[in-house]
Amino acid sequence: MSVHRTAPDEVTVGVFSLAESLLEAEGRAAGLVGRAVAAEPELDGFAVLSVGATLVPGPWWGFE
């Protein structure tokens, strides 16, 4: 996970996930970040605005 401030009241969170599809990866990321925001009192008033995923090739794809 990585976190980058993009504005005074906004951050971008990057999450690396092994998932079967982009939809699954986005769902996992949304759930994880949503739970983290809800559980942290200092993040009261913050919300997850959007979620997106990108495929990253690697050895898990089975390429020789």
C-alpha positions as a Markdown table, in Angstrom:
| # | Residue | x | y | z |
|---|---|---|---|---|
| 1 | Met | 0.0 | 0.0 | 0.0 |
| 2 | Ser | 1.2 | 3.5 | -0.7 |
| 3 | Val | -0.4 | 6.9 | 0.2 |
| 4 | His | 0.2 | 10.2 | -1.6 |
| 5 | Arg | -1.2 | 13.6 | -0.7 |
| 6 | Thr | -2.8 | 15.1 | -3.8 |
| 7 | Ala | -4.5 | 18.1 | -2.2 |
| 8 | Pro | -4.7 | 19.5 | 1.4 |
| 9 | Asp | -7.8 | 17.3 | 2.2 |
| 10 | Glu | -7.2 | 14.5 | -0.4 |
| 11 | Val | -5.0 | 11.5 | -0.8 |
| 12 | Thr | -4.5 | 8.8 | -3.4 |
| 13 | Val | -4.0 | 5.3 | -2.0 |
| 14 | Gly | -2.3 | 2.6 | -4.0 |
| 15 | Val | -3.0 | -1.0 | -3.2 |
| 16 | Phe | -1.3 | -4.1 | -4.7 |
| 17 | Ser | -3.6 | -7.1 | -5.0 |
| 18 | Leu | -3.5 | -10.5 | -6.6 |
| 19 | Ala | -7.0 | -10.9 | -8.0 |
| 20 | Glu | -8.6 | -12.9 | -10.8 |
| 21 | Ser | -10.1 | -9.8 | -12.5 |
| 22 | Leu | -10.0 | -6.0 | -12.4 |
| 23 | Leu | -13.5 | -6.0 | -11.0 |
| 24 | Glu | -12.4 | -8.2 | -8.1 |
| 25 | Ala | -9.2 | -6.1 | -7.5 |
| 26 | Glu | -11.3 | -2.9 | -7.4 |
| 27 | Gly | -13.8 | -4.5 | -5.0 |
| 28 | Arg | -11.1 | -5.6 | -2.7 |
| 29 | Ala | -9.4 | -2.2 | -2.7 |
| 30 | Ala | -12.7 | -0.4 | -2.1 |
| 31 | Gly | -13.5 | -2.6 | 0.8 |
| 32 | Leu | -10.1 | -2.3 | 2.4 |
| 33 | Val | -9.8 | 1.4 | 2.1 |
| 34 | Gly | -13.5 | 1.9 | 3.1 |
| 35 | Arg | -13.0 | -0.1 | 6.2 |
| 36 | Ala | -9.8 | 1.7 | 7.1 |
| 37 | Val | -11.5 | 5.1 | 6.7 |
| 38 | Ala | -14.5 | 4.0 | 8.8 |
| 39 | Ala | -12.4 | 2.6 | 11.6 |
| 40 | Glu | -10.0 | 5.5 | 12.0 |
| 41 | Pro | -11.5 | 8.4 | 14.1 |
| 42 | Glu | -9.0 | 10.9 | 12.6 |
| 43 | Leu | -10.5 | 10.2 | 9.1 |
| 44 | Asp | -14.0 | 11.1 | 10.2 |
| 45 | Gly | -15.6 | 13.1 | 7.3 |
| 46 | Phe | -13.4 | 11.5 | 4.7 |
| 47 | Ala | -14.8 | 9.3 | 1.9 |
| 48 | Val | -13.6 | 7.0 | -0.8 |
| 49 | Leu | -14.3 | 9.0 | -4.0 |
| 50 | Ser | -13.3 | 6.5 | -6.7 |
| 51 | Val | -11.6 | 3.2 | -7.2 |
| 52 | Gly | -9.7 | 2.0 | -10.3 |
| 53 | Ala | -7.4 | -0.9 | -11.1 |
| 54 | Thr | -4.6 | -1.6 | -13.6 |
| 55 | Leu | -3.2 | -5.0 | -14.6 |
| 56 | Val | 0.5 | -5.3 | -13.8 |
| 57 | Pro | 2.2 | -8.2 | -15.6 |
| 58 | Gly | 4.4 | -10.5 | -13.5 |
| 59 | Pro | 5.4 | -14.1 | -12.8 |
| 60 | Trp | 1.9 | -14.9 | -11.5 |
| 61 | Trp | 0.6 | -14.7 | -15.2 |
| 62 | Gly | 2.4 | -17.9 | -16.0 |
| 63 | Phe | 4.6 | -16.5 | -18.8 |
| 64 | Glu | 7.8 | -18.4 | -19.5 |
